Amino acid sequence: MQYFEKILDHCRRNSVTAFLCMLPIRPKEPRAYKDGEMEEFRTFLFEYVDENTHLLDFTYDDGYVTADYTDITHFNEAAADRFSAQLDGTIHNVLDRTDRRQMIAGRPEETAAL
């Protein structure tokens, strides 16, 4: 917790936009948690959200199926590529300014192919 908070504090002090990201889960994964556990974790994360820290919650994204995972938590290559493009688009929408997008996405020539 101390390290997590230290990272977010560093981002705030240095005007770095931070993104907390909850990845999509397998369709049956919610059964592995007690009632309310996932909502409790989301509530915990929301305590850190502010104008410089965003929560991107893809937990229940129905665009992913069990076949998109190589094990209980990791995407296969094709699903990872799809999610990376989805995440990139979401971050771009949040930032909504080219100069700030480049801070996260890299140099313009690197992002042109995305």
C-alpha positions in Angstrom: 0.0 0.0 0.0 2.8 2.4 0.9 4.5 1.8 -2.5 1.2 2.2 -4.4 0.5 5.5 -2.6 4.0 6.7 -3.1 3.7 6.1 -6.9 0.4 8.0 -7.1 1.9 10.8 -5.0 4.9 11.0 -7.3 2.5 11.3 -10.3 0.6 14.1 -8.6 3.7 16.0 -7.7 5.1 15.7 -11.2 1.8 16.3 -13.1 1.8 12.8 -14.5 -1.6 11.4 -15.3 -2.1 8.0 -13.7 -4.5 5.3 -14.8 -5.6 2.5 -12.5 -6.9 -0.3 -14.7 -9.1 -3.2 -13.9 -8.7 -5.8 -16.6 -11.5 -7.9 -18.1 -12.1 -11.1 -16.3 -13.2 -14.5 -17.5 -17.0 -14.9 -17.6 -17.0 -17.4 -14.7 -14.4 -15.6 -12.6 -16.8 -13.6 -10.4 -17.9 -17.0 -8.8 -14.4 -17.1 -7.3 -15.1 -14.1 -5.1 -17.4 -13.6 -2.1 -20.4 -11.5 -2.6 -19.4 -7.8 -2.5 -15.6 -8.4 -2.7 -15.2 -7.0 -6.2 -17.4 -4.0 -5.4 -15.4 -3.4 -2.2 -12.1 -3.4 -4.2 -13.6 -1.0 -6.8 -14.7 1.3 -3.9 -11.2 1.1 -2.5 -9.7 2.2 -5.8 -12.2 5.1 -6.2 -10.7 6.7 -3.1 -7.6 7.4 -5.2 -9.4 8.8 -8.2 -9.0 12.5 -8.8 -8.4 14.9 -11.7 -5.0 13.4 -12.3 -5.8 9.7 -11.4 -8.4 7.8 -13.5 -9.9 4.4 -12.9 -10.5 2.4 -16.1 -12.7 -0.5 -15.2 -13.0 -3.2 -17.8 -13.9 -5.9 -15.3 -17.2 -6.9 -16.9 -16.4 -6.1 -20.5 -18.3 -8.7 -22.5 -16.0 -8.5 -25.5 -13.8 -11.3 -24.0 -14.7 -15.0 -23.6 -12.9 -17.9 -21.9 -11.1 -18.8 -25.1 -9.3 -15.4 -25.0 -7.3 -16.5 -21.9 -4.3 -18.8 -21.8 -4.9 -19.5 -18.1 -7.1 -18.2 -15.4 -5.9 -14.6 -15.7 -3.7 -14.0 -18.8 -4.9 -13.1 -22.3 -3.7 -15.1 -25.2 -1.8 -13.0 -27.9 -4.8 -12.1 -30.0 -6.9 -11.0 -27.0 -3.9 -9.1 -25.5 -3.6 -7.2 -28.8 -7.3 -6.4 -28.9 -7.3 -5.2 -25.3 -4.1 -3.1 -25.9 -5.9 -1.3 -28.7 -9.0 -0.8 -26.6 -6.9 0.5 -23.7 -5.0 2.8 -25.9 -8.3 4.3 -27.4 -9.7 4.7 -23.9 -6.6 6.5 -22.6 -6.6 8.8 -25.7 -10.3 9.6 -25.1 -9.6 10.5 -21.4 -6.6 12.7 -22.2 -8.2 14.3 -25.3 -5.1 16.3 -26.1 -2.3 15.2 -28.5 0.5 16.6 -26.5 -0.6 14.7 -23.3 -1.2 11.5 -25.3 2.3 11.5 -26.4 3.5 11.6 -22.8 1.9 8.1 -22.4 1.9 6.6 -25.8 5.4 7.6 -26.9 6.7 9.6 -29.8 4.4 10.5 -32.7 6.1 8.1 -35.1 5.5 5.2 -32.6 1.8 6.0 -32.1 1.0 6.5 -35.8 0.9 2.7 -36.3 -1.6 2.2 -33.4 
